[in-house]
Amino acid sequence: MRRAPRQFPPHGPAAVTSSPWILVSVGVGVMVVLLVVAVGAYRGPGPDFGPAPPAVAVPLPERASSAGREASAASTRPSPAVPGLSPRRTDPPSPTATAPAASAPASVAPSQPPAPAPSRTTTAPPVAAPLQARYRVLNTFQGGFIAEVLIRNTSGGDLGWVARVEYPGGRVVTAWLEGVPQGTFSGAAGTLTYRSGPDLAAGTSVALRFHIEFADPSPVSCTVSGRACSGR
């Protein structure tokens, strides 16, 4: 009799496919290995880690080709002038002034000072003399005469006065006031000087009379407080 052949577990790919747990175990192992590798690659920088120094640009020697030089010379060379056309400006336009024209006027001729206006001479109206005097001869006789100076106060207040009548070469005999208190007089060298007594009231008059000898009835001078007499 023949012995039946011994049954052995299958080997090779057939055995792998017949045992799925083997595939699962292998896949899990591969994943663990990949995870370990990834964690090792993602480690943070260590204590000795420092930022890389910035890259310094090293200037390269300028290599100007003949074509570049020609292009640069062509850009700087002025454009040829065409007859009948003005050359185009290549410089930028100058900035316009922002200040108004009125703020910077052109040279202005210095103004001449105005001619002075002609002065107008104003004549004040004549003021009435506060004392008015009028001379007249009352009586004449052999060797002499009697004359009078009538004095009137035209001011608003009482005034004193001084009368002065000159007769060169004559002689003053006497002088008096009519109807009022008397003053004082002197008659040296034919000149009568009479000073009033009480002041003459405003708006009133007084008659000064005097006797003169050996003189012309017309005096050379007659004044009352510096104002000339009328009627001579």
C-alpha positions as CSV (number, residue, x, y, z in Angstrom):
1,M,0.0,0.0,0.0
2,R,1.1,3.6,-0.7
3,R,1.3,6.2,2.1
4,A,-0.8,9.2,1.6
5,P,1.3,12.4,1.0
6,R,1.7,14.8,4.0
7,Q,-0.1,18.0,3.8
8,F,2.2,21.1,4.4
9,P,1.1,24.6,4.8
10,P,1.2,26.6,1.6
11,H,4.3,28.7,0.8
12,G,4.9,31.8,-1.4
13,P,2.3,34.3,-2.6
14,A,-0.5,31.9,-2.2
15,A,0.3,31.6,1.5
16,V,0.3,35.4,1.9
17,T,-3.1,35.7,0.2
18,S,-4.5,33.0,2.2
19,S,-3.4,34.8,5.5
20,P,-4.7,38.5,5.6
21,W,-3.4,39.2,9.0
22,I,0.1,39.1,7.6
23,L,-0.7,42.0,5.2
24,V,-2.3,44.0,8.0
25,S,0.8,43.6,10.2
26,V,3.1,44.7,7.4
27,G,1.0,47.8,6.6
28,V,0.9,48.8,10.3
29,G,4.7,48.5,10.5
30,V,5.2,50.6,7.4
31,M,3.0,53.3,8.8
32,V,4.8,53.4,12.1
33,V,8.1,53.7,10.3
34,L,6.8,56.6,8.2
35,L,5.4,58.4,11.2
36,V,8.7,58.1,13.1
37,V,10.6,59.5,10.1
38,A,8.1,62.4,9.7
39,V,8.3,63.3,13.4
40,G,12.1,63.3,13.2
41,A,12.0,65.6,10.2
42,Y,9.6,68.1,11.9
43,R,11.7,68.7,15.0
44,G,12.0,72.4,16.1
45,P,15.3,74.3,16.0
46,G,17.7,73.5,18.8
47,P,19.4,75.9,21.2
48,D,22.3,76.3,18.7
49,F,20.0,77.3,15.9
50,G,20.4,80.9,14.7
51,P,19.0,82.8,11.7
52,A,21.0,82.7,8.6
53,P,22.8,85.9,7.8
54,P,21.2,88.0,5.1
55,A,22.6,87.5,1.7
56,V,24.9,90.4,0.6
57,A,24.6,91.3,-3.0
58,V,28.0,91.4,-4.5
59,P,28.2,93.9,-7.2
60,L,29.2,92.3,-10.4
61,P,31.6,94.2,-12.7
62,E,29.7,96.2,-15.2
63,R,29.9,94.5,-18.6
64,A,28.8,97.0,-21.1
65,S,28.4,95.4,-24.4
66,S,29.0,97.3,-27.6
67,A,25.3,97.3,-28.3
68,G,24.5,98.8,-24.9
69,R,27.0,101.6,-25.4
70,E,25.6,102.4,-28.7
71,A,22.0,102.5,-27.3
72,S,23.2,104.8,-24.5
73,A,25.0,107.1,-26.9
74,A,21.9,107.2,-29.1
75,S,19.7,108.1,-26.1
76,T,21.9,111.1,-25.1
77,R,22.6,112.3,-28.7
78,P,20.3,115.3,-29.5
79,S,17.7,114.7,-32.2
80,P,18.6,116.3,-35.5
81,A,16.9,119.5,-36.3
82,V,14.4,119.4,-39.1
83,P,14.0,122.6,-41.2
84,G,10.8,124.4,-40.4
85,L,10.2,122.6,-37.1
86,S,11.3,123.7,-33.7
87,P,13.2,121.1,-31.6
88,R,11.1,119.4,-29.0
89,R,12.0,120.3,-25.4
90,T,13.3,117.4,-23.4
91,D,13.7,119.2,-20.1
92,P,10.8,119.2,-17.6
93,P,8.7,122.3,-17.5
94,S,9.5,124.8,-14.8
95,P,7.0,124.9,-11.9
96,T,4.4,127.6,-12.2
97,A,4.4,130.3,-9.5
98,T,1.6,129.9,-7.1
99,A,1.7,133.5,-5.7
100,P,-0.8,135.9,-7.4
101,A,0.6,138.5,-9.7
102,A,-0.6,141.2,-7.5
103,S,1.6,140.1,-4.6
104,A,4.9,140.7,-6.5
105,P,4.3,143.8,-8.6
106,A,6.9,145.1,-11.0
107,S,9.1,148.0,-10.1
108,V,6.9,150.8,-9.1
109,A,8.1,154.4,-9.5
110,P,8.2,156.1,-6.1
111,S,5.2,158.2,-5.6
112,Q,5.8,161.9,-5.5
113,P,4.6,163.6,-2.3
114,P,1.4,165.5,-2.9
115,A,1.8,169.1,-3.5
116,P,0.8,171.2,-0.4
117,A,-2.5,172.8,-0.7
118,P,-2.4,176.5,-1.0
119,S,-2.8,178.0,2.4
120,R,-6.0,180.0,2.8
121,T,-5.6,183.1,4.8
122,T,-8.7,183.5,6.8
123,T,-9.3,187.0,7.9
124,A,-11.0,187.2,11.3
125,P,-14.0,189.5,11.4
126,P,-13.1,192.8,13.0
127,V,-13.7,192.9,16.7
128,A,-15.3,196.0,18.1
129,A,-13.0,197.9,20.3
130,P,-14.1,197.7,23.9
131,L,-13.4,201.4,24.3
132,Q,-14.3,203.9,21.5
133,A,-13.2,207.6,21.6
134,R,-14.1,210.6,19.5
135,Y,-12.2,214.0,19.6
136,R,-13.8,217.4,18.9
137,V,-13.1,221.1,19.7
138,L,-15.9,222.7,21.7
139,N,-14.8,226.4,21.9
140,T,-11.9,228.5,20.7
141,F,-10.7,232.0,22.0
142,Q,-7.7,234.3,21.9
143,G,-4.7,232.2,22.8
144,G,-6.5,229.0,23.5
145,F,-9.4,226.5,23.1
146,I,-11.5,223.9,24.9
147,A,-11.6,220.4,23.5
148,E,-13.4,217.1,24.4
149,V,-12.7,213.4,24.1
150,L,-16.0,211.3,24.3
151,I,-15.2,207.8,25.6
152,R,-17.7,204.9,25.4
153,N,-17.4,201.4,26.9
154,T,-18.7,198.9,24.3
155,S,-17.6,195.8,26.2
156,G,-19.6,193.6,28.6
157,G,-17.9,194.7,31.8
158,D,-16.6,197.8,33.6
159,L,-13.3,199.1,32.3
160,G,-10.7,201.6,33.4
161,W,-9.0,203.7,30.8
162,V,-6.1,206.1,30.1
163,A,-6.4,209.0,27.6
164,R,-3.3,210.6,26.0
165,V,-3.5,213.8,23.8
166,E,-0.4,215.5,22.4
167,Y,0.0,219.2,21.5
168,P,3.6,220.0,20.7
169,G,4.6,223.4,22.1
170,G,1.2,223.9,23.8
171,R,0.3,224.1,27.5
172,V,-2.3,222.1,29.4
173,V,-4.2,224.4,31.7
174,T,-6.7,222.0,33.2
175,A,-8.8,218.8,32.5
176,W,-12.0,217.3,34.0
177,L,-14.7,214.8,33.6
178,E,-18.3,215.9,33.1
179,G,-20.8,214.6,35.8
180,V,-18.7,211.7,37.2
181,P,-16.0,211.3,39.8
182,Q,-12.7,212.8,38.7
183,G,-9.5,211.0,37.9
184,T,-5.9,212.3,37.8
185,F,-4.0,214.0,35.0
186,S,-0.6,215.5,34.0
187,G,0.3,218.0,31.3
188,A,4.0,218.2,30.9
189,A,5.4,219.6,27.6
190,G,2.0,220.0,26.0
191,T,1.0,216.3,26.4
192,L,-2.2,215.6,28.4
193,T,-2.4,212.2,30.2
194,Y,-5.6,211.5,32.1
195,R,-6.3,208.3,34.1
196,S,-9.9,207.5,35.0
197,G,-11.1,207.3,38.5
198,P,-13.9,204.6,38.9
199,D,-14.1,202.1,36.0
200,L,-16.4,203.1,33.2
201,A,-19.6,200.9,33.4
202,A,-20.4,198.7,30.4
203,G,-22.4,200.4,27.7
204,T,-21.9,203.9,29.2
205,S,-20.0,207.0,28.1
206,V,-18.0,209.8,29.7
207,A,-16.7,213.2,28.4
208,L,-13.2,214.2,29.1
209,R,-12.7,218.0,28.6
210,F,-9.5,220.1,28.8
211,H,-8.2,223.7,28.3
212,I,-5.2,224.1,26.0
213,E,-3.2,227.3,25.3
214,F,-0.6,228.2,22.6
215,A,-1.3,225.1,20.5
216,D,-3.1,224.1,17.3
217,P,-6.6,222.7,18.0
218,S,-5.7,219.6,15.9
219,P,-3.5,217.3,18.2
220,V,-0.7,215.3,16.6
221,S,-1.9,212.2,18.6
222,C,-5.1,211.2,20.5
223,T,-5.5,207.7,22.0
224,V,-7.6,206.0,24.7
225,S,-6.0,202.9,26.2
226,G,-3.9,202.6,23.0
227,R,-6.7,203.0,20.6
228,A,-6.8,206.0,18.3
229,C,-9.5,208.6,18.6
230,S,-11.8,209.4,15.7
231,G,-12.8,213.0,14.5
232,R,-9.3,214.6,14.6
